[in-house]
Amino acid sequence: MEYGKEICVARPNLIAGIGTAGGRLLDALWRYHPGMKKIADSVTISHKSPESEELFKKHLKNGVKNVFLFAGLGGEIGGTVTLDLAKIAKDAGFHRYVVGIIPATRRTDRDSINLAFKALNELKTRANGVIIVDNEKLSHLPYFENYYDQYNEYVASILKDIFEAQSIDDVLKSLSFEGEAGYAAVARSSELTKGLLGYIIPIIPHHEIDIRTMLRVALEKLTVFDDPIGSVKGAALINVPEERVDTIDQALVEDLMQRYTTRSTIDIRKTRRNIVSITVIFTYSFEEFKAHKQIGGRV
């Protein structure tokens, strides 16, 4: 959506794409998952100004319940405007969730890194939860900026699963602690349950679903940590073809999640697509987040 253009249809979620990085992630969500527009309104904030704040406030009046702020926290716009909008939404009584992109240490100047972690610290009381997207995961790649679009597509699929969760309120609670925000690493894996021929000939049976392997693959693609052990809260969101939903052993999923997190929410959603996916969330307190081996020592 272009700056200054308003949407008047009431939807339960508002997404603000803040700055360049936040706008690109929002664009990826709409590009790859256009059906999301049925449940989410959006606004793009490209600069810091009273007009931007007023535009944001107008969208808060459209029957919104949850506010999601997408932003690159190391940028001049994302690292400051996100805090302002989170406070506005908090004062107005909305639930606030930030998808914060943090810069890679060896690819970014010190000021940007300091700005990002200052913003993360401030969000502890201004947001209900923060999903971390760490560009450190890409920093080892040559010309790593060329992978941003793929990374945004991956994160957009994770966000779609969260928005469409069967029990979205419980899933969003897994991002929060009482009185302050939680900081979450997220990941996703998926696979076809039928080949191309299965779409043409519906009577062809689905493949067996190996949930253990899918979880292992997801853990290799976490947006922050290489090792999620020690999180306080977590969630596993599983999308599965309707014909195969009875084959998902929820007790097994709970057992697998307990290896990495103290308590978890399990959400199983039926889909008409011949694809099974698992999205996982591991949520930490801010102190645990700072102390983790991938984060400590950056500032």
N, C-alpha and C positions, 0 to 999 in steps of 0.2 A: 504494500500500500504506500502511495506517495505521501510525503509530509503534507499535512494540512487537509487531507481527505478524510472524512468521517464515515463510520459505519454505524447504522442505527438499529441493526437487528440485535435483539437481546440474546446473549449466549453466556454460559456459566463461567467461561475462562477468558481472561484478557492477557494477551502476550504483547509485550513491548520489546521491539528490537532496537537496542540502544547502540549508537555509534556504528562503525564499519563492521566489526566482528559480529555484534549482535544482530545487525541487519542481515548479514549473510546467512547466519544460522536460521533466522526467521524465513528468509527466502527459500532455504533448503527444505524447511518443513512444509511450506506451501507447494513447492515444486514436486516433491516426491510423495507427499501425502495430502493432496488437495481436499480430500474428504474431511480433514480436520477443521475446515472452515465452518462446518455445521455446529461445532461445539466450542469454537474459540474465535473471539474477535481479536483484532490486532491493530497496533499503531507503531509507526516507525519514528524514532526520536534521533535526529541527526546532529543536533547541537544543543548546548546549554543555554536556555533562555526562558523568560517568563511565559512566552507563547507556547513553548514545548510543554511546560508544566500544565498550562491551561488545557491544552489538547489532551494530555494524559488524563486530567481530571474529568473531562467530558466523557471519555470512554469508560470511566469508572461508574458512570450512572446508568449503563446499559444492562442492568440485571446481572452484573458480574459477581462471582463468589471468590474465585481464586485469581490472583495476579501473578504472572510469570514475567520476569525481567531477564532477557538474554543480553549479555554484554561481555566485551573483552575488558577485564578489570585492570589491565595494564595500560589502557589507552586514556588519553586526557578526558574524553567524553564518557566512556564506559566506567572508568574508575571514580568518577565524581557524580554524574547524573544518576547512576544506579542507586546511590545512597539517598539522593534527594527524592527519587520516585518511590523508593521503598518506604521512606518516612511518610510521604503523602498517603500511600496506601495503608500503612499501619495506623495513622491517625484517623483514617476514614473507616477503619474496622475490617479491612479485607485480609484474607490469607495471602502471604507473600512468599514467593519462591524464586530464587535467582539461579539462572544457569550461567555460571561465571567461568569465562575462559581466562586462564592464567598463562603468562608468557614463559617461554623456555629460558632457563638460566643462561646457557651458553650462546644463545642467539639474540639476547635482548639486553638493552642497557639497564644499569642498576636502578635508575629512577623509575622505570616502568615496573620492575619487580617490586620495588618498595611501595609504589602506588597500589599495585594489585593486592599485596598483603595487608596494607592499611585498610583497603576497602573490605577485604575478607573479615578483618577484625571488627570493623564497624557494623558489618552485616549480622554479627552475632546477636545483636538486640533489635535490628531493624527488619530482619527477615525471619520467616518460620523455618526455612531450610535453604541450603545452597548445594546445588549439583556442580561439581568441579569438572571442568574440561581442561586438562593440562596439556599444553603444547609441548611439554618436555617429552611426551610420548612420540613426537614426530622429529625431535631435534637431531636425532642421529642420521636422518635421511638427507642425502644431497638435494639441494634445492627444495627444502622441506615445505616451503610456502606453496609449492605446486600440489601438495596433498591436502590442502585445506578443504577443498570442495568434497573430497571423499570422506574426510573426517566429519564434516558437517552433515553429510548424508547419513553417516553411521549414527551420529548423535541425534539427528532428527528422527530416526527409526526408534531409538530408545525413548525419546520424548513422546512419540505417538503411542507407544505401548503404555506409558504412564497415563496419558490423557484418556485412553480408552479402557483402562483397567476396570474390571467388574466392580471392584470396591475401591474406587479412587480415593475416597476420604481416608481409608485405612492406609493406603499406599503413601499418601502425602504425609500422614502422621509419622510414617517411618523415617521421614526426613527431619523430624523436629524433636527437640527435647523441651521439657517444661521450662518455660521462661527464656529459652534461647534457641538459636538455629542449630541444626545439625549440618555437618559437611559430608557430602556423599560422593563416593566413587561409583560409577555405573558401568555396565557392560551388557553386551547382547550377542547371542549366536542364533542362527536359524538354519533350517535345512528343508528341502522338499520332502514331502511324504509320498509323492508320486512323481514320475517323470513326465515329460511332455505328452507321451501317449496316454497317460492317466487322465489328462484334461479332455482328451478327445473321446476316450472310452471310459466312462465313469465306473464301470463294474470292475476295472482293474483295482486290486486292493492296495491300501496304503502300506508303505514300508514300516518296519518296526521302529519305534521311537526309543533312542538310547539317551535318556535324560542325563545320565552320569557324564557321558562324553560331551553332550551339549553344554553342560555347566562348566566342564573343564576348559572347553574352547572359549567360552565367554570370559572366564577368569584370566585368560591370556590377553584379553582385549580391554581390560579395565581402563577407564579414562584418567586414572591417577596412579593407583598403586599396582605393583607387581604381585603383591601378597596381601590379600584382604583380611587375614586373620587378626582378630582383636576388635572388630567393629561392635558397637553397642547395640545397634539396630540394623535390620536388613529387610529386604523383600525380594521375592521371586515372582515374576509375572510371566505366565505361560500362555501363549496363544496356540491352540491346537484345533485341527479339523473336528467338526462335530462328531463324525463317525468314530474318532479315535480318543475322545475325551475320557472315556472310561478306562483307557489303558494307562493314564497318568496316575502313578502311585504318589498321592500327596504326602503320605507318611515318609516315603523315600526322599522326596524333595525337602521336607522339613529336616530330616536327618542330615542330608548333604549340606543344607544351609547352616545347621548348628555347628558345623566344623569351622565356620568362618565368622559367625556372629552370635551374640548372646540370645537375641530373640528376633523372629522374622515373621513377616506377613506373606502368605502364599495366595496368589490370585490366579485362578485358572479361567480363561475366557475362550469360548467357542468361536471358531472362525469358519467361513465357507471356503477359504483358500486351502490349497493343498500344501500348506507350509506350517511347520511347527517352529515356534521361536521361544526363547527364554531370555528375559531381561532381568538382571540382578542389580540390587542397590545395597551398598554397604555404607552405613552412616556412623560418623565419628563426632565426638565433641571437638570443639576448636583446639583444645589443648592436645588431644590425641592426634588431631590432624597436623598440627605444627610439628609434633615430635616424630612423625612417621619418617622413615628413612628417605622417602622420595621428596620430602618437603623441607625437613630441617636444614638450617644453615643457609638458606637462600638469601635471607635478608641480612 
